[in-house]
């Protein structure tokens, strides 16, 4: 993801800055996806993510689809709902 774009993105709910999810937490997120236990909004995520964004406080995630951040509040995930996710 373009650094300039990342610098201006913010969570539409909390207005906190967003950062790319690191490799360890992305692996945990993808493990939850593999079990069928993760939904972004009403849609269960079935394919692993290459990138995701996380709020500064680590409480909310947004997926990135083909390099495009999906910043819809109803399509976000609270990290507390993901087993083994350490914010």
Long-range contacts (C-beta under 8 A, 24 or more apart in sequence): 1-51, 1-64, 1-67, 1-69, 5-69, 9-53, 9-69, 9-71, 11-55, 11-60, 11-62, 11-71, 11-76, 12-71, 12-72, 12-73, 13-60, 13-73, 13-76, 14-55, 14-57, 14-59, 14-60, 16-55, 16-56, 16-57, 17-55, 17-56, 18-53, 18-54, 18-55, 18-56, 18-62, 18-69, 19-53, 19-54, 19-56, 20-51, 20-52, 20-53, 20-54, 21-51, 21-52, 21-53, 21-54, 21-61, 25-54, 25-85, 25-86, 26-51, 26-52, 28-82, 28-84, 28-85, 28-86, 29-61, 29-82, 29-85, 31-84, 32-82, 32-83, 32-84, 32-85, 37-83, 38-77, 38-82, 39-77, 40-70, 40-75, 40-76, 40-77, 41-72, 41-74, 41-75, 41-76, 42-74, 43-75, 54-79, 54-87, 57-87, 58-87, 59-87
